[in-house]
Amino acid sequence: MSAIGVRIGSSSGARLRARGLVWLVARQHRAALWAGLAVVAAIAAYIIWQRTEMVGSMRAHDIQGCADWNWKALCHGREINPDRGTTPTAEALRHLSDTYRTPLLNAGRLLIALPALIGVFIGAPLFARELETGTHRLVWTQSVGRTRWLVAKLALPLVAVTVGTAVLVGLYTWWWRAARAQFQDIAWGTAVPFDATGPAAVALAPLSFLLGAAAGLLLRRTLPAMAGTLGATAGVQYGLSVLRPHLMVPRTVVSEADASGQFSATPLKVYFNSWRGMGNGYLTRSGEKLPLERCSSAVSSDAWDRCFARLGATDRWYEELHPASHYWPMQWMQAGICLAAAVALAALCVWWIGRRRA
């Protein structure tokens, strides 16, 4: 093992060159690289197969872009109102949901778990195992230097996990875009699909990997580093989910009560393509928002009406939502946050390795 990556020069003696170091890293992790390639290929094949079958079923029944909204709606001129009994179009939509909804959601959940698996099983042992067993001292005795050793150890796995994740996320985004019209009850801002599609999902992979690498350097023990990485990655994903609704200012949609006292509905295109649930309630005469929570203690409809009347509510109802146009800006904002954190972790690793005692 002492000869791995070492070249003998006539003037400089034993010297570990960068090319030899990269070869050493590739050789050390060749089993993990092949295993990762097999996993990526298997998941990619599954996504392609499921999407092909789903799109084929949609075309066979001519229901591309149709959705069963549980009230009167038209699909290419054909009514799909479930209240009117079973129609071929409604039956085809139900079959599509029964067959492909669960695989679509489960594949998304797998991609959400992928960054944690990368951090725990690839990032955390990367340095922790060498520091734990002391094998790092062999390389540090060469003239390659600690920083070059660290960069070489990080570079190859980092590129591999980022490229592999990008391939899977790209394929899943391709699948989701074909399915989103049929599953419009799944809000685009929830974990699936948001954290499994687009640049936000890709950026989580290098962040989790570097979380694991930093944990391994700091803790110097493999199992504690793996446990710490799992907790940190879960915390990051939870924090991003809490932050996400606040990345952009929600749009406020206002409707007024008609003669019968019912509020006009939000346009269907806005309603089904938006991420809703940011807040709703009544407006006062001055335009102030009165959230429904203000009268949550009311125990009856009369008490509810008296509560809002006392607060000055009018017949104007508001709802805050993120329209579909917010999807890509929020994707790039979350990706930027993750990449900035990843760069900071990489800088921490470089700073720490230069100050650590052998």
Residue, then its C-alpha position, 0 to 999 in steps of 0.5 A: m500500500s505504501a507504493i500506491g500513488v508514489r513516483i520516484g524522481s531523481s532529484s526530488g525523491a519519493r513524491l506523491r503527484a496530483r495525478g497519482l493522488v487522484w488515481l489513489v482516491a479512485r482506487q480506494h472508492r472504486a467499489a462505491l463508485w460502481a455501486g453508485l453507478a448501478v443504483v443510479a442506473a436502476i432508479a433511472a430505468y425505473i423512472i423512464w419505465q414508469r413515465t413511458e407507461m403513464v404517458g402511453s396510458m394517457r395517450a391511449h385514453d386521450i386524457q393528456g392535460c385533463a384532471d378530475w376536479n370532483w366537480k363539473a369540468l371538461c376534458h377535450g369537450r367530454e364532461i368528467n363530473p363524477d356526480r353524473g356517474t361513471t364516464p370513460t374519461a372519469e374512469a380513465l383518470r381514476h385508473l391513472s391515479d390508482t396506477y401511477r400516483t403511488p409510484l410517483l410519490n414514492a420515487g419522489r420520497l426516495l430522491i428526498a432521502l438520497p442526500a441524507l444517504i449520500g452524506v451518511f454513507i459517502g461523506a461521513p466515512l470519507f475522512a473519518r475512517e482514515l483519521e480513525t485508523g491512522t492511514h492518513r499519516l502515510v499520505w501526509t508524509q509525502s510532499v503532496g501536502r494536506t490541502r492537496w490531499l483533502v481537495a483530491k479526496l473531496a473532488l472525485p466523490l463530489v463530482a460523482v454524487t452531484v452528476g448522479t443526483a442531477v441525472l435522477v432529478g432531471l428524469y424525475t422532473w421530466w416525469w412530474r411535468a407529464a403527471r402534474a395536470q392529473f395530480q393537481d391536488i398535490a401542491w408544488g411547494t410541498a416536499v414532493p415534488f419541490d425537494a425532488t425536482g429542479p436545482a433545489a434537489v440537485a444542490l442538496a446532494p453536495l451540501s449533504f456530502l460536505l456536511g458528512a465530510a466536515a463531520g468526519l474531519l471534526l469528529r474523527r470517528t466514523l459512526p459518530a460522524m454518520a449519526g451527526t450527518l444524518g441529524a444535520t441533513a434532516g435538520v437542513q431539510y426541515g429548515l428549508s421546508v419552513l423557510r420556503p414559504h417566505l422566500m417570496v411574498p405570497r400573492t393575495v387573491v380577494s373575492e367578494a360575497d354574491a347575493s346568496g352570501q357565497f364567495s366567488a371561487t378563485p379561478l380554477k387555473v389559479y386555484f389548481n396551479s398554486w401552492r395554497g395555505m399561506g393564510n386566509g380570512y376576511l378583510t376589514r373596511s380599511g383593507e386590514k387582514l383578519p386571519l381565521e385564527r383570530c376567531s378560532s375560539a368560537v364554538s358555533s357559527d353564530a359565535w364565529d359571525r359575532c367575533f368577526a363582526r366585532l373585529g370589523a370584518t366585511d364580506r371580502w374574503y382573501e387567500e394568500l398563495h404562491p402562484a405557479s410562476h413562483y416555482w422556478p425563482m424559489q427553486w433557484m433561491q433554495a439552490g443558492i442557499c444550499l450551494a452557499a452553505a456547501v462552499a462554506l463547509a468546503a472552506l471550513c474543511v480546508w481551514w481545519i486541515g491546515r491547522r490540525r496536528a498530525 
